[in-house]
């Protein structure tokens, strides 16, 4: 099929525009990935834009053409990964119907653990935020996931207490305690098991401590009485 000269002139800018858009997306994704790694290793406050450019293998000029500054990159990492974590929590919350309250808590925590194992640099960034993570993360995306998980956790704890599966206790405090257990133990276990980080194995280990918090042993119950 032959094209007129006018049609060819119209086609050329579009092709150039498509190429520019593809190149911009490539740089965007490259910077996102490299920045997540640098922030996890060096800390957000310590890392510089030059560090990010060096890691990505691009010039500082290209980096600034892709993102306005370090805070913009950091915010996008938290929002994108936080939204993905929220989706993971929703997916597991929707699949945890049936079974005991403890079993459903294990399924939910398993989804969080699997996501954080897959995105370990994001987890390390959350730990750096961590002076707040257990109580309420600062970033919007991470806070959404935290709120969703907290509500689901508190509902399951309340259910378990009501049906006698769990010991009586402060539901909010128990939920925060489980969050702290997840945060601390997962960080330690990932550091110890560099070559063996099966999410199911990690979940079982962490759930040992979680179940003790929710269901004290008979000796502990007798001591409390």
ABEGO torsion letter per residue (X at the ends): XBBBAAAAAAAAAAAAAAAAAAAAAAAAAAAAAAAAAAAAAAEAAABBAAAAAAAAGBBAAAAAAABABAAAAAAAAAAAAAAAAAAAAAAAAAAABEEBAAAAAAAAAAAAAAAAAABAAAAAAAAAAAAAAAAEBABAAAAAAAAAAAAAAAAAAAAAAAAGABBBBBAAAAAAAAAAAAAAAAAAAAAABAABBBAAAAAAAAAAAAAAAABBBAAAAAAAX
